[in-house]
Amino acid sequence: MFDNDRVTDLRPRLPSPLQEVADDRFARHGVRLLLKRDDLIHPELIGNKWRKLSPNLERAAGRTLLTFGGAYSNHLRATAAAGRLLGLPTVGVVRGDELAGRPLNPSLARCAADGMRLHFTDRATYRRKAEPDTLATVLRTAGAEDAYVVPEGGSNTLAVRGCRALGEELRGRADVVVLACGTGGTLAGLAAGLAPEQRAVGIPVLKGGFLGEEIQALQQQAFGARRGAWRLDDRFHFGGYARVPAELDSFAADFERRHGIPVERLYVAKSLYALVALVEEGAFPRGTRLAAVVTGAPFPA
């Protein structure tokens, strides 16, 4: 469906590296910290974005891609980059019609530079985007009736099955796997791929407490039942999506200085902060091997 040169542009580095780091905040509790460097999978479709988008790109079979996101959506940026690399038209439905006509923020400007056509919609319509009638209206008003639709965050059955490989890559290599969660698709797939004795902890980056039901629904759709031992800890969203208060930014900058690894602020910083807090609380017994999934990296402005 794509020419060979363009397909080569999407070739990933798999399995992603598992890197142990020395950090006294973990060592003094007898806990080992390993970083699952999914940020190194691909320079533009980073981490879970590659794992979730790749099977959907195959299914799209060259059609226009239409997807959804907020004004700072990493998923929109990854989809736009995929469209540029593969020569596919992309449409991004952006939450908030009040943004139309305003100067684009750096995230949306990058989408536009990669060729994505941005379509702004009011928040009430956006909340109902999964309803068939509303979706049909959005497709029509966006001029993309024949588009292949990827849901917000890329989390659908194909994406969840694609993320199962992440858990399989970690089998036998960690006792507990921790990662940040937006729409829950990565955790749903990861947990299904882990071995029975392993468990996963998800750190939601949005407020609401609704994510557990959505992850169970995604697993039901993808695998027919709940899979794996997983739980959520809702305490570390720092006020909601795209909220990066000074405390979190300072923590992320300190982690970067300690380990020389760029820390993406909207997801990865919150999961690493949560891990330090959980270790200090004594949540993991001595000897535990903790794997933190680095699901993304800071996008260049």
N, C-alpha and C positions, 0 to 999 in steps of 0.2 A: 504493500500500500504506500510505502515511502521509498524514495531512492536510497541506495545503500549509504551514500555519504551522509545523508541526514540521519539515518538510523544510527550510524556510528557516533553522531553528536550526542546521542542519548545513552551511550554505553556506560554502565555504572561500574563502580569499584565495589565488588561484593566478594565475600562477606566484608562488611566494614570492620576496621580494626577495633580491637578491644585493648584499651590502654590502661594500665594500672598507674595511679598517681599517689605520691606520698603526701599526705595531708595530716598534720598533727591533730586536727579536730576529729578525725576518724581513728587515727592510730592510738590515741590515748584511751579509747573505748574498745580497743581490740578488734576494730572493724576495718576491712580492706575496701578501698574505693577504686572501682574500675569504671572507665568511661567508654561506652559503646559509641564510637565515633561515626555515627550516621551522617554527620556534617561533611564527611569526606567522600560520600558516595558519588556525588556529581557536583561540579562547580556551580551549576545554576538550578538544577532540580535537587535541592539539598534534602538529605535525610528522609523523613517520612513522606515528603512531597514526591520524591521519585517513587517510593514504594507504593503510594496510593494512586499516583497519576499514570504510571506505566501501564497497568492492565486496562485502564480506561482509554488510554490513547490507542491501544490495540483494538479495543472494541469500537472506537469511534470510526476507524477505517477511513480516515481522510476527510471526514465531515467537519464542519465548523464546530468548535467547542464553545459551549456557553456554560458559565458557572457563576457563583454568587460569592459575595464577601463584603466586609466592611471597608472603610476607607484606608485601613492599615493592614489589610489581609495579606499574609504571606502566601496563602493559597492562590489568590489572584495573581500575584507576581510570578509564582512558579508556573501557573497555567499559561500566562503570557509568554514566559521564556520558552516553554515547551512549544508553543505555537510558532514562535520565531525559529527555533531550531529545526522544526519539522516542516515549516512552510504551511502551517495550518492557520486559517482565520480563527480568531478568538473574540468572544464577547464577554465582558465582565459586567454583571448586574450588581450595582453598588447600592448598599443600603443608605438611604437619605437623599431625597430629591432636593433638599436645601443645598446640597453640595454642587449641584449643576450650575455651571456658569462661573463658579469660583476658581481661583488658581488651584491647580492640582498639587496635593502634597507630594513629597518625594516618592512615596510608595506607588500612588496612582500615576504619577508622571513616568515612572519606570515601566509600568504596565503599558501606557500609551506609547512609549518609545519602542517597546517590543511589538507594537502592532495591534494591541488589544483595543477593541472598540468598547468604550465605557458607556453603560446605560444606567442612569440613576433612577431609582424608584422610591416612592414614599415608604415610610417605615411600616405602615399598616399592611400595605401590599406585600412588602418583604417578609413580614411574619407569616403570611399565608402562602408563601411561594411553593410549598410542597403540595398544595391542593391542586388537583388537576385543572380546574377552571381558571384559577389564578395563574398557574404556570402557563397555560395556553395563551392567556392575555399578555403575560410578560414576553413570551416568545414572539407574539405577533407585533407588539409595540416596539420590540427590539429589532424587528426585521430579521428574525432568525428562526422561522417556523421549523426548518428542517435540521436544526442544530442537534448535536449530541450533548445532552445535559449532564453535567457533573455537579453533584450537590455541594452545598457550602462546606468548605473544609475538605472536600474530596472524599468524604466518608460514605461509601456505599458498599454493597456486597463484594464487588470486585476489589475495592481498595482493602477491605478487611481481610480477604483471602490473600491479597498481596503482602500484607503486613505480618501474616503468619510466619513468613520466612525469617523475620526479625527475631521472633521467639526461638525458632529452630536454630538460628546461629548462636544463641546464648545457652543452649542446652548443655548442662554439665559445667558451665563456666561461671555461674553466679548462683547465690541462694535467693536473693531478692533483686528484682529489677524495678527501677523507678523511672517514671517519665511524666512529662507535662501532658495535659490533655486539653484539647479544644472541643472538637466534635466527638471524640471518643473512638474513632475508627482505628487508630494505631494501637491503642490498648486492647481493643476487642480482638484484633488479629494477633498481636504479640502474645497475649495470655493463652490463646489457643495453640500457639507453637511451642510454649515452654513445656518442660518435662513435669510430670505429676508432682515431684517434690519441690518444685520452684514456685514462687509466688510473685505477683506484680502489684505495685502500688502506683496509682494514678494521681497526679496533682492537677486538679482542674484550674484553669487560668481565668475562668469566668465565674461570676456569682450565680447562684440559683439553686444548687442542690438537685438538679434534674438529670444530671449526666448518667447516673447509674442505670436508670431505666432505658436510656437511649443506647448505652453500650450493650445491655442485655438484648435489646431489640435487634441491634446490628449482628450480634452473635447468633441469635435465633435465625435471622435471614440468611446468614452466611454458612452456618454449620448445623442448624436445626435444633440447637440447645445452647445453654450457657456452657462456656468452655474455660477451663483453667481456674486457678486460685487467684483472684484479684480483688482489690478494694480501692476506694477513693478516700483521699484526705482533702477536705474542702477548705482548709484553714489558710491557704497560702496564695489566694488569688490577688491580694494586695489591692482590693477595690474593684477588680474586674479586668476585662480584656483591654490591652494596650495601656493599662495603668502601670507606670514604672516610677514609684516614689523614690525619693533620694536614698532611703535606706536600702532598697533593692538595687538601685544603680551602684551604690557604694559597695555592696556585697559583690556584685558581678565584677566590678573593676578590680577588687581585691583578689577574686578568684583568678582573673586573667593574669594579674601580677605574679601570683603564686605558681601558676602552672603553664603560663604561656599559651593558653587556649582561648580564642575569642568566644565570648559568652553572649548568645542572642538573648535580648532582654525580655521579650514578651512571653516566651515559653521556658527556655532552658534555665534562665536565671531563677525563675520561681521554683523549678524542680530541684535545683541544686540548693537553694536556700532551705527548702523543705527538708532535704536530706540532712543537712547540718543540724537543723532543729530536731528532727526525729532521733538522730544519733545522740544528741545531748539529752533528750528525754529518756534514753535507754530503751528505745523501741526495738533494737536489734541486739541479740546476745553476742558476746565475744566470739570471735571466729567467723562472723558472718561476712560473706562476700557480697558487697553491694555493687550492682551495675547501674549506673545512671546513663540513660539513653540521651545522647546529644542529638536531639531531633532536628536541629537546624543551626544555622550560623547567621551572623548579621549580614543582611543583604547590603551590597554597596549602594551608596546613595545615587 
